[in-house]
Amino acid sequence: MNRKERLLAACRRQPVDGVPVWIMRQAGRALPGYRALREHHSFLELCKTPELAAEVSAEPVEALGVDAAILFSDILVVAEAMGLQLDVPDSRPVLGGFTPDREGIARLRDFDPEEETGYVGAAIRELTRRLGPEIPVIGFAAAPWTLACYMLAGDSVGNTAHRARQMLFAEPALLEALLGKIAHATARYLAVQIRAGAVVVQLFDTWAGELRREEYEAFARPATRQVIEELRPGDVPVILYARGGAHLLASMARAGATVLSLDWRADLGEARRLLGSSVALQGNADPYALLGTTEAAERAAREAVAKTGGLGHVLNLGHGLLPTTPLENARAFVRAGQSAAMG
């Protein structure tokens, strides 16, 4: 199997000759090529210049040996395309210009992603050209609940979900309207990525863990399902990641995703027993395990694969690669996962 075939088969819970491995936030801050580019370009300039975004996205394939490249971008570009002001001072994105009322939601643009975010499709096309037909490219977007959290908070200082949870109780119908509008925009945005060459897409629901299961069922899951239903991904797998979502597994499984990506606090073995073979699993080593020795990184990879037996499993971390991760540890994690015993 080549790397694309292996990743797609794992996502579809089909037999594979080894567990595919990639790492969330593999493209960027931990790698020397990215840091060199950041000396001359702003974060948003890298995101919005297709050649530079493709260069950053491709670096981990060679530097770390991962089985897939994920587009280098930011989840907040969708909010910007909907009409908000996006700035990234000191590498911390800030959103402005959103009024959390019916008029403010009505003003959010139903944008054309080919026009407003055309640089994303261009970056994926350039990336697929650079990597060739055997290395898969992953596209992504924020899940609606998480993007709503950032839109309502304005920045990521403190508990970003605070204002969204307040709206959940104070004005639930308003929150539903916001989530529905975000879901529609996100589906169209991901469709452009698929047309450009992404063979897998991931929805990041970073703030899902702030919700009780009943709240997730009432608000986040319907909006996520709307994205997938409007996207109509066909045979393109959709990965749904939820940080802190161990208590939401059964609900997440009904959102329509092909793969559920779990953080390090969930147990992959328990998830497999709960969900059976209904979905594939991704994850879920602790990112801090890669800050220790190479042996600890290798052990984290092997233990994660042992939990699932390797079938229907995409090995990853339970959250993003930390900026101070030694590259030799990241490489050791990848190699150990790729060679881990299955079954």
C-alpha positions as CSV (number, residue, x, y, z in Angstrom):
1,M,0.0,0.0,0.0
2,N,1.1,3.6,-0.6
3,R,0.5,6.2,2.0
4,K,-2.7,7.5,0.4
5,E,-4.2,4.0,0.1
6,R,-3.2,3.2,3.7
7,L,-4.8,6.3,5.2
8,L,-8.0,5.9,3.2
9,A,-8.3,2.3,4.1
10,A,-7.8,2.9,7.8
11,C,-10.5,5.7,7.7
12,R,-12.9,3.2,6.0
13,R,-12.1,0.5,8.6
14,Q,-10.6,-1.7,5.8
15,P,-7.5,-4.0,6.2
16,V,-4.2,-2.2,6.1
17,D,-0.6,-3.3,6.1
18,G,0.4,-0.9,8.8
19,V,-1.1,2.0,10.9
20,P,-1.0,5.4,9.1
21,V,0.4,8.2,11.2
22,W,0.2,12.0,11.0
23,I,0.3,14.6,13.8
24,M,-2.0,17.5,14.4
25,R,-0.1,20.8,14.1
26,Q,2.7,19.0,12.4
27,A,2.9,21.8,9.9
28,G,4.3,24.8,11.6
29,R,5.8,26.0,14.9
30,A,7.9,22.9,15.8
31,L,9.7,22.7,12.5
32,P,12.8,24.7,11.4
33,G,11.6,25.5,7.9
34,Y,8.5,27.1,9.3
35,R,10.4,29.2,11.8
36,A,12.8,30.4,9.1
37,L,9.8,31.5,7.0
38,R,8.3,33.3,9.9
39,E,11.3,35.5,10.2
40,H,10.3,37.1,6.9
41,H,6.5,36.5,6.7
42,S,3.5,37.1,9.0
43,F,1.3,34.2,10.0
44,L,-1.5,35.3,7.8
45,E,0.8,35.9,4.9
46,L,1.9,32.2,5.1
47,C,-1.7,31.1,5.3
48,K,-2.8,33.3,2.3
49,T,0.2,32.8,0.0
50,P,-0.4,29.4,-1.7
51,E,3.2,28.6,-2.5
52,L,4.3,29.4,1.1
53,A,1.3,27.5,2.6
54,A,2.2,24.5,0.5
55,E,5.8,24.7,1.5
56,V,4.9,24.7,5.2
57,S,2.4,21.9,4.7
58,A,4.9,19.7,2.8
59,E,7.8,20.0,5.3
60,P,6.6,17.4,7.8
61,V,6.3,14.7,5.2
62,E,10.1,14.7,4.8
63,A,11.1,16.1,8.2
64,L,9.0,13.7,10.3
65,G,8.1,10.9,7.9
66,V,4.4,11.2,8.4
67,D,1.9,9.5,6.1
68,A,-0.1,12.6,5.2
69,A,0.2,16.3,4.8
70,I,-2.4,18.6,6.4
71,L,-3.0,22.1,4.9
72,F,-1.3,24.9,6.8
73,S,-4.0,27.4,7.5
74,D,-6.2,28.7,10.3
75,I,-9.7,27.8,11.4
76,L,-10.6,31.5,11.7
77,V,-10.3,32.3,8.0
78,V,-13.9,31.2,7.6
79,A,-15.0,33.8,10.2
80,E,-13.0,36.4,8.3
81,A,-14.7,35.5,5.0
82,M,-18.1,35.8,6.7
83,G,-17.3,39.4,7.4
84,L,-15.3,39.6,10.7
85,Q,-11.9,41.3,11.0
86,L,-9.1,38.8,11.6
87,D,-5.7,39.8,13.1
88,V,-2.9,37.7,14.5
89,P,-0.7,39.8,16.8
90,D,1.9,37.8,18.6
91,S,0.7,34.5,16.9
92,R,-2.7,34.8,18.8
93,P,-5.6,35.2,16.4
94,V,-8.1,38.0,17.3
95,L,-11.6,38.4,15.7
96,G,-13.5,41.7,15.7
97,G,-16.6,43.2,14.2
98,F,-19.2,40.7,15.3
99,T,-22.4,41.8,17.1
100,P,-24.0,38.8,18.8
101,D,-27.6,39.6,18.0
102,R,-30.0,38.8,15.1
103,E,-28.9,41.8,13.1
104,G,-25.2,40.8,13.5
105,I,-26.0,37.2,12.4
106,A,-28.0,38.4,9.5
107,R,-24.9,40.5,8.4
108,L,-22.7,37.5,8.3
109,R,-21.8,36.9,4.6
110,D,-22.8,33.8,2.7
111,F,-19.4,34.0,1.0
112,D,-18.2,32.3,-2.2
113,P,-15.2,30.2,-1.0
114,E,-13.7,30.1,-4.4
115,E,-13.4,33.9,-4.3
116,E,-13.0,34.9,-0.6
117,T,-10.8,31.9,0.4
118,G,-9.4,31.0,-3.1
119,Y,-5.9,30.9,-1.6
120,V,-6.9,27.7,0.3
121,G,-7.8,25.8,-2.8
122,A,-4.7,27.1,-4.6
123,A,-2.5,25.9,-1.7
124,I,-4.0,22.4,-1.8
125,R,-3.5,22.2,-5.6
126,E,0.1,23.3,-5.2
127,L,0.6,20.9,-2.3
128,T,-0.8,17.9,-4.2
129,R,1.5,18.8,-7.2
130,R,4.5,18.9,-4.9
131,L,3.8,15.6,-3.1
132,G,2.5,13.6,-6.0
133,P,-0.3,11.0,-6.2
134,E,0.8,8.7,-3.4
135,I,0.8,11.1,-0.4
136,P,-2.6,12.2,0.9
137,V,-3.6,15.8,1.6
138,I,-5.9,16.5,4.5
139,G,-8.1,19.6,4.5
140,F,-9.8,21.0,7.6
141,A,-12.2,23.5,9.2
142,A,-13.5,24.3,12.6
143,A,-16.7,22.6,13.7
144,P,-19.6,25.1,14.0
145,W,-19.7,25.1,17.8
146,T,-15.9,25.9,18.1
147,L,-16.0,28.6,15.4
148,A,-19.0,30.2,17.2
149,C,-17.0,30.1,20.5
150,Y,-14.2,32.1,18.8
151,M,-16.6,34.5,17.0
152,L,-18.4,35.3,20.3
153,A,-15.2,35.5,22.4
154,G,-13.2,37.6,19.9
155,D,-9.9,36.0,21.1
156,S,-8.5,32.9,22.8
157,V,-7.6,34.4,26.1
158,G,-9.2,32.5,29.0
159,N,-12.2,30.3,28.4
160,T,-13.1,30.9,24.8
161,A,-16.4,29.0,25.2
162,H,-17.6,31.3,28.0
163,R,-19.8,33.6,25.9
164,A,-21.1,30.8,23.7
165,R,-22.2,28.9,26.8
166,Q,-23.8,32.0,28.1
167,M,-25.8,32.4,24.9
168,L,-26.8,28.7,25.1
169,F,-28.7,29.5,28.2
170,A,-29.8,33.1,27.6
171,E,-30.7,33.0,23.9
172,P,-30.7,29.4,22.6
173,A,-32.6,30.2,19.4
174,L,-30.0,32.9,18.6
175,L,-27.2,30.4,19.1
176,E,-28.9,27.9,16.8
177,A,-29.2,30.5,14.1
178,L,-25.5,31.3,14.4
179,L,-24.5,27.6,14.3
180,G,-26.7,27.0,11.3
181,K,-25.1,29.9,9.3
182,I,-21.6,28.8,10.2
183,A,-22.4,25.2,9.2
184,H,-23.6,26.2,5.8
185,A,-20.5,28.3,5.2
186,T,-18.2,25.5,6.5
187,A,-19.7,22.9,4.2
188,R,-19.1,25.1,1.1
189,Y,-15.6,25.9,2.3
190,L,-14.7,22.2,2.7
191,A,-16.2,21.3,-0.7
192,V,-13.7,23.7,-2.3
193,Q,-10.9,21.9,-0.5
194,I,-12.1,18.5,-1.7
195,R,-12.4,19.7,-5.3
196,A,-8.8,21.1,-5.0
197,G,-7.4,17.7,-4.0
198,A,-8.0,17.0,-0.3
199,V,-8.8,13.3,0.1
200,V,-9.7,13.5,3.8
201,V,-11.1,16.5,5.7
202,Q,-11.1,17.1,9.5
203,L,-13.5,19.1,11.6
204,F,-11.8,20.5,14.8
205,D,-14.3,20.9,17.7
206,T,-11.7,22.2,20.1
207,W,-14.3,23.5,22.6
208,A,-16.8,20.5,22.5
209,G,-15.5,19.3,25.8
210,E,-17.1,22.3,27.5
211,L,-20.6,21.0,26.8
212,R,-22.6,18.5,28.7
213,R,-23.8,15.6,26.6
214,E,-27.4,17.0,26.5
215,E,-26.0,20.4,25.3
216,Y,-23.8,18.7,22.7
217,E,-26.9,16.8,21.4
218,A,-29.0,20.0,21.3
219,F,-26.5,22.4,19.7
220,A,-23.1,21.1,18.5
221,R,-24.1,17.7,17.0
222,P,-26.9,19.0,14.8
223,A,-24.7,21.8,13.4
224,T,-21.8,19.3,12.8
225,R,-24.2,16.9,11.1
226,Q,-25.5,19.8,9.0
227,V,-21.9,20.4,7.7
228,I,-21.5,16.8,6.7
229,E,-24.9,16.5,5.1
230,E,-24.5,19.7,3.1
231,L,-20.9,18.8,2.2
232,R,-22.0,15.4,0.8
233,P,-18.4,14.1,0.9
234,G,-19.1,10.9,-1.0
235,D,-16.1,8.6,-0.5
236,V,-14.0,11.3,1.1
237,P,-13.6,10.4,4.8
238,V,-14.6,13.1,7.4
239,I,-12.7,13.1,10.7
240,L,-14.3,14.7,13.7
241,Y,-12.0,15.8,16.5
242,A,-13.3,16.9,19.9
243,R,-10.9,18.0,22.7
244,G,-12.2,16.8,26.1
245,G,-14.9,14.8,24.4
246,A,-14.6,11.4,26.1
247,H,-18.1,11.8,27.6
248,L,-19.5,12.6,24.2
249,L,-18.4,9.6,22.2
250,A,-21.8,8.1,21.6
251,S,-23.2,11.5,20.5
252,M,-20.2,12.2,18.3
253,A,-20.7,8.9,16.5
254,R,-24.1,10.1,15.4
255,A,-22.8,13.3,13.9
256,G,-22.1,11.5,10.6
257,A,-18.2,11.5,10.6
258,T,-16.2,8.6,9.2
259,V,-13.5,8.8,11.9
260,L,-13.7,10.1,15.5
261,S,-10.5,11.7,16.8
262,L,-10.0,11.5,20.5
263,D,-7.8,13.5,22.9
264,W,-5.3,11.9,25.3
265,R,-7.8,11.7,28.2
266,A,-10.0,9.2,26.3
267,D,-9.2,5.5,26.3
268,L,-9.1,4.1,22.7
269,G,-9.8,0.6,23.9
270,E,-13.0,1.7,25.7
271,A,-14.0,3.8,22.7
272,R,-13.6,0.8,20.4
273,R,-15.7,-1.4,22.8
274,L,-18.4,1.3,23.0
275,L,-18.6,2.1,19.3
276,G,-17.8,-1.3,17.8
277,S,-16.8,-1.0,14.1
278,S,-19.3,1.8,13.3
279,V,-16.5,4.4,13.0
280,A,-12.7,4.5,12.7
281,L,-10.7,6.1,15.5
282,Q,-7.8,8.6,15.4
283,G,-5.4,9.4,18.2
284,N,-4.6,9.7,20.9
285,A,-1.1,9.9,22.5
286,D,-0.4,12.6,25.0
287,P,1.6,15.4,23.2
288,Y,3.7,15.7,26.4
289,A,4.9,12.1,25.9
290,L,7.0,13.5,23.0
291,L,8.8,16.0,25.3
292,G,10.6,13.2,27.2
293,T,12.9,10.6,25.8
294,T,12.7,8.9,22.3
295,E,11.8,5.7,24.2
296,A,8.8,7.4,25.8
297,A,7.6,8.7,22.4
298,E,7.9,5.2,20.9
299,R,6.1,3.6,23.8
300,A,3.2,6.1,23.5
301,A,2.8,5.1,19.8
302,R,2.9,1.4,20.5
303,E,0.5,1.6,23.4
304,A,-2.1,3.6,21.3
305,V,-1.9,1.0,18.5
306,A,-2.2,-1.8,21.0
307,K,-5.5,-0.4,22.3
308,T,-7.2,-0.8,18.9
309,G,-5.2,-3.6,17.3
310,G,-4.5,-1.3,14.4
311,L,-7.7,-1.9,12.5
312,G,-9.6,1.2,11.7
313,H,-7.0,3.3,13.5
314,V,-5.2,6.4,12.4
315,L,-2.4,7.1,14.9
316,N,-2.1,10.7,16.0
317,L,-1.6,12.8,19.1
318,G,-4.6,13.7,21.3
319,H,-3.9,17.4,20.6
320,G,-1.4,19.4,18.6
321,L,2.3,18.9,18.4
322,L,3.9,21.2,21.1
323,P,6.3,23.9,19.8
324,T,9.2,22.6,22.0
325,T,8.9,19.0,20.8
326,P,12.4,17.6,19.9
327,L,12.2,16.5,16.2
328,E,13.9,13.2,17.0
329,N,11.1,12.4,19.4
330,A,8.4,13.2,16.8
331,R,10.3,11.0,14.2
332,A,10.5,8.2,16.8
333,F,6.8,8.4,17.5
334,V,6.0,8.2,13.7
335,R,8.4,5.3,13.1
336,A,7.2,3.3,16.1
337,G,3.6,3.7,15.0
338,Q,4.2,2.7,11.5
339,S,6.0,-0.5,12.6
340,A,3.8,-1.3,15.5
341,A,2.4,-4.8,15.7
342,M,-1.3,-5.1,14.7
343,G,-4.0,-7.4,15.7
